[in-house]
Amino acid sequence: MFEAIQGIEGDPIVYLNSEYLPLSKAGVSVLDRGFIFGDGIYEVVPVYYQHPFRMQEHLDRLERSLAKIEITPPFSRQQWQALIAALLARQPERDHAMVYIQITRGVAKRDHAFPVPPVKPTVFAMVSPMKPPGEVLRAQGVRAVSMQDMRWLHCDIKSVSLLGNVLAKQTAIDAGVDEVIQFRDDFMTEGAACNVWMVEGGTVFGAPIDNQVLEGIRYGLFQELCEQSELPFKLEPLSRERVMRADELLVSSATREVLPVVELDAKPVGAGKPGPVFARLRQAYDDCVKQLRSKEVSL
């Protein structure tokens, strides 16, 4: 039906609307509201040693996003877990993988208003290999530039409408760096596709949880890791001035885990190298992942 997709090896089995089929055979209507309007949400779950990482927290966020755009969850928690297990069982690489789930409002006549009566949501899911950050990247850190946050005001929804994030990522690429740190009204929000953390005086700070940031799963995880590492943790508005003179800056996401930002706007962050707080949180993160190795797998 379709040619092989660039960057995806082989023809992995995916899930689409009650059917497991090769990715090359999967397709949706051009009238799907996800395609026409970006009317849908998604979720990304990392997998370590065949275990979805913090699965319940990801399902919590998926359900929050669905509720905010008024789509009834198509599956129960148990059904989502069974779907993910079935997909993982069909993949050759399950030790380091990434589960992608997308739900749109479904196929309907093109009209901005919600379909009446509601149509059946489109449900798509796939598993892709995931390469965690290597030792070189951890040791060298990433470089970033600052930019004005030009996205919409519902960043708390994990929406498939990602043009703002795409343009932010391209800003980083065009600047020859790895990431952007966005500011709205001179206060830090997040990166192109990651949360950003500031270290000041030994305390880890993050932006408040509101409509201007996506509550990354690492919000809860970072708080837990800080408690384990005996590091103070606070969420509060962070001005550009404070961020620019931070002792350390960190970024976190499902696929990038936690990485240090060593340069912002061509100026060193702190000492210009990964700092001691990053080292403690990195170790705590690794320990958390390693615990999954000994857990029983029930696919």
C-alpha positions as CSV (number, residue, x, y, z in Angstrom):
1,M,0.0,0.0,0.0
2,F,2.8,2.4,0.9
3,E,6.5,2.5,0.3
4,A,8.9,1.9,3.3
5,I,9.0,4.8,5.6
6,Q,12.4,6.6,5.8
7,G,14.2,6.0,9.1
8,I,12.1,2.9,10.1
9,E,13.8,-0.4,9.5
10,G,11.8,-3.4,8.3
11,D,8.0,-3.4,8.4
12,P,7.1,-3.6,12.1
13,I,3.6,-4.8,13.2
14,V,1.5,-1.9,14.5
15,Y,-2.1,-1.6,15.9
16,L,-4.8,0.4,14.0
17,N,-8.4,0.3,14.9
18,S,-8.7,-3.3,16.3
19,E,-6.2,-4.7,13.8
20,Y,-2.5,-5.7,14.0
21,L,-0.9,-5.2,10.6
22,P,2.5,-4.3,9.0
23,L,3.3,-0.6,9.2
24,S,3.4,-0.4,5.4
25,K,-0.2,-1.5,5.2
26,A,-1.6,0.9,7.9
27,G,-3.5,3.9,6.7
28,V,-6.3,6.3,7.8
29,S,-8.9,8.3,5.9
30,V,-7.9,11.8,4.7
31,L,-11.0,12.9,6.6
32,D,-9.6,11.7,9.9
33,R,-9.8,14.7,12.2
34,G,-6.3,14.1,13.3
35,F,-5.1,14.6,9.8
36,I,-7.4,17.5,9.0
37,F,-7.4,19.4,12.3
38,G,-4.7,17.9,14.5
39,D,-7.7,16.9,16.6
40,G,-6.2,14.2,18.8
41,I,-3.7,13.4,21.5
42,Y,-0.7,11.0,21.8
43,E,1.5,9.4,24.4
44,V,5.0,8.0,24.4
45,V,6.1,5.3,26.9
46,P,9.7,4.2,27.2
47,V,10.3,0.5,27.6
48,Y,13.3,-0.9,29.5
49,Y,14.0,-4.7,29.7
50,Q,10.5,-5.4,28.3
51,H,8.9,-3.2,31.1
52,P,6.9,-0.1,30.2
53,F,8.4,2.6,32.4
54,R,6.0,4.4,34.7
55,M,3.1,3.0,32.8
56,Q,0.4,4.2,35.2
57,E,1.6,7.8,35.1
58,H,1.6,7.7,31.3
59,L,-2.0,6.4,31.3
60,D,-2.9,9.1,33.8
61,R,-1.7,11.8,31.4
62,L,-3.3,10.1,28.4
63,E,-6.7,10.2,30.2
64,R,-6.2,13.8,31.3
65,S,-5.5,14.8,27.7
66,L,-8.5,12.9,26.4
67,A,-10.7,14.5,29.0
68,K,-9.5,18.0,28.1
69,I,-10.5,17.6,24.4
70,E,-13.7,15.7,25.3
71,I,-12.9,12.3,23.8
72,T,-14.2,9.3,25.8
73,P,-11.3,6.9,26.5
74,P,-11.6,4.0,23.9
75,F,-10.0,1.5,26.2
76,S,-9.7,0.7,29.9
77,R,-6.4,0.7,31.8
78,Q,-6.3,-3.1,31.5
79,Q,-7.0,-3.0,27.7
80,W,-4.2,-0.4,27.2
81,Q,-1.8,-2.6,29.0
82,A,-2.8,-5.7,27.1
83,L,-2.4,-3.8,23.8
84,I,1.1,-2.6,24.7
85,A,2.0,-6.2,25.8
86,A,0.7,-7.6,22.5
87,L,2.7,-5.1,20.5
88,L,5.9,-5.7,22.5
89,A,5.5,-9.4,22.0
90,R,5.6,-8.8,18.2
91,Q,8.8,-6.8,18.3
92,P,12.3,-8.3,18.0
93,E,13.8,-5.6,20.2
94,R,12.1,-5.0,23.6
95,D,14.9,-4.2,26.0
96,H,15.1,-0.5,24.9
97,A,11.9,0.5,23.0
98,M,9.4,3.3,22.7
99,V,5.6,2.8,22.6
100,Y,3.7,5.5,20.6
101,I,-0.1,5.8,21.1
102,Q,-2.3,8.2,19.2
103,I,-6.0,8.8,19.5
104,T,-7.9,11.1,17.3
105,R,-11.6,12.1,17.3
106,G,-12.1,9.9,14.2
107,V,-13.4,10.2,10.7
108,A,-16.1,12.7,9.9
109,K,-17.3,15.4,7.4
110,R,-14.9,18.3,7.6
111,D,-16.4,20.7,10.1
112,H,-14.7,22.5,12.9
113,A,-17.4,21.5,15.4
114,F,-17.3,18.1,17.0
115,P,-19.2,15.4,15.0
116,V,-22.8,14.9,16.2
117,P,-23.4,12.1,17.1
118,P,-19.8,11.4,18.1
119,V,-17.8,9.1,15.8
120,K,-15.6,6.2,16.7
121,P,-12.1,7.5,17.7
122,T,-9.1,6.4,15.6
123,V,-6.6,4.4,17.7
124,F,-3.1,3.8,16.5
125,A,-0.1,2.4,18.4
126,M,3.4,1.2,17.5
127,V,6.6,0.2,19.1
128,S,10.0,1.6,17.9
129,P,13.6,0.9,19.0
130,M,14.9,3.5,21.5
131,K,18.5,4.4,21.9
132,P,19.1,5.9,25.4
133,P,21.6,8.7,25.6
134,G,25.2,7.3,25.5
135,E,28.1,8.1,27.8
136,V,29.6,10.6,25.4
137,L,26.4,12.7,25.3
138,R,26.1,12.5,29.1
139,A,29.7,13.6,29.5
140,Q,29.6,16.4,26.9
141,G,26.1,17.7,27.6
142,V,23.9,19.5,25.1
143,R,23.9,23.1,23.8
144,A,20.8,25.3,23.6
145,V,19.5,28.6,22.5
146,S,16.7,30.6,24.1
147,M,13.6,31.7,22.1
148,Q,10.1,33.2,22.7
149,D,7.5,30.6,23.3
150,M,5.0,31.1,20.4
151,R,2.9,28.1,21.0
152,W,-0.8,28.0,21.9
153,L,-2.1,28.3,25.5
154,H,-3.0,24.6,26.0
155,C,0.4,23.1,26.2
156,D,-0.8,20.9,29.1
157,I,-2.6,18.8,26.5
158,K,-0.3,16.3,24.8
159,S,-1.8,17.2,21.4
160,V,-0.9,15.9,18.0
161,S,-0.9,19.6,16.9
162,L,2.8,20.0,17.2
163,L,3.7,22.6,14.7
164,G,4.9,25.0,17.4
165,N,7.2,22.3,18.7
166,V,8.4,21.4,15.2
167,L,9.3,25.0,14.5
168,A,11.1,25.3,17.9
169,K,13.2,22.2,17.1
170,Q,14.1,23.6,13.7
171,T,15.2,26.8,15.4
172,A,17.7,24.7,17.4
173,I,18.8,22.9,14.2
174,D,19.2,26.1,12.3
175,A,21.3,27.5,15.2
176,G,23.6,24.4,15.1
177,V,22.6,23.4,18.7
178,D,20.7,20.5,20.3
179,E,17.8,22.2,22.0
180,V,15.8,25.4,22.7
181,I,14.7,26.8,26.0
182,Q,11.5,28.7,25.6
183,F,10.3,31.7,27.5
184,R,6.8,33.2,27.7
185,D,6.5,36.7,29.1
186,D,10.2,36.3,30.2
187,F,9.5,33.2,32.3
188,M,10.8,29.7,31.3
189,T,8.3,27.2,30.0
190,E,10.0,24.2,28.3
191,G,12.1,22.9,25.5
192,A,11.0,21.9,22.0
193,A,10.0,18.4,23.2
194,C,11.3,18.2,26.8
195,N,11.0,19.7,30.3
196,V,13.7,22.0,31.5
197,W,15.1,22.1,35.1
198,M,17.2,24.8,36.7
199,V,19.7,24.2,39.6
200,E,20.3,27.2,41.9
201,G,22.2,26.9,45.2
202,G,21.8,23.1,45.2
203,T,18.0,23.2,44.7
204,V,16.3,21.8,41.6
205,F,13.7,24.2,40.2
206,G,11.0,23.5,37.6
207,A,8.3,25.7,35.9
208,P,4.9,25.5,37.6
209,I,2.4,22.9,36.4
210,D,-0.1,24.9,34.4
211,N,-1.5,25.3,30.9
212,Q,1.8,26.7,29.6
213,V,3.8,23.5,30.0
214,L,3.2,19.8,29.5
215,E,3.4,18.0,32.8
216,G,6.1,15.6,31.8
217,I,6.2,12.2,33.5
218,R,9.6,13.2,34.8
219,Y,7.9,15.9,36.9
220,G,6.9,13.3,39.4
221,L,10.0,11.2,38.8
222,F,12.3,14.1,39.3
223,Q,10.7,14.9,42.6
224,E,11.1,11.3,43.7
225,L,14.8,11.3,42.5
226,C,15.5,14.5,44.3
227,E,14.1,13.1,47.5
228,Q,16.2,10.0,47.1
229,S,19.3,12.1,46.5
230,E,18.5,14.6,49.3
231,L,18.1,17.5,46.9
232,P,15.5,20.2,47.5
233,F,12.9,20.4,44.8
234,K,10.6,23.4,44.0
235,L,8.2,24.5,41.3
236,E,7.9,28.2,40.8
237,P,8.1,30.8,38.0
238,L,11.6,31.1,36.7
239,S,12.7,34.3,35.1
240,R,15.0,34.5,32.2
241,E,17.5,36.4,34.3
242,R,17.7,33.5,36.8
243,V,17.9,30.9,34.1
244,M,20.7,32.7,32.4
245,R,22.8,32.6,35.6
246,A,21.8,29.1,36.7
247,D,24.4,26.8,38.3
248,E,23.1,24.0,36.1
249,L,20.4,23.4,33.6
250,L,18.9,20.0,32.8
251,V,16.5,18.6,30.2
252,S,14.4,15.6,30.5
253,S,12.0,13.5,28.4
254,A,10.9,9.9,27.8
255,T,13.6,9.2,25.2
256,R,16.4,11.6,26.4
257,E,16.0,10.7,30.0
258,V,18.0,13.4,31.8
259,L,20.8,15.4,30.2
260,P,22.9,18.4,31.2
261,V,22.7,21.7,29.3
262,V,26.3,23.1,29.2
263,E,25.8,26.1,26.9
264,L,22.9,28.5,26.5
265,D,23.0,31.3,23.9
266,A,26.7,30.6,23.2
267,K,27.5,31.2,26.9
268,P,28.5,28.5,29.4
269,V,26.0,27.3,31.9
270,G,27.7,27.3,35.3
271,A,31.2,25.8,34.8
272,G,30.3,24.9,31.2
273,K,30.3,21.2,31.9
274,P,27.9,18.6,33.6
275,G,27.5,19.6,37.2
276,P,27.3,17.6,40.5
277,V,23.5,17.8,40.7
278,F,23.2,16.3,37.3
279,A,25.6,13.5,38.3
280,R,23.4,12.6,41.3
281,L,20.2,12.7,39.4
282,R,21.7,10.7,36.5
283,Q,22.8,8.0,38.9
284,A,19.5,7.9,40.7
285,Y,17.7,7.7,37.3
286,D,20.0,4.8,36.2
287,D,19.4,3.0,39.4
288,C,15.6,3.3,38.9
289,V,15.9,1.8,35.4
290,K,18.3,-1.0,36.5
291,Q,15.7,-2.2,39.0
292,L,13.5,-3.2,36.1
293,R,16.1,-5.8,35.0
294,S,15.2,-8.1,37.9
295,K,11.4,-7.7,37.6
296,E,9.4,-10.6,36.1
297,V,8.2,-10.0,32.6
298,S,4.6,-10.9,31.9
299,L,4.0,-10.3,28.2
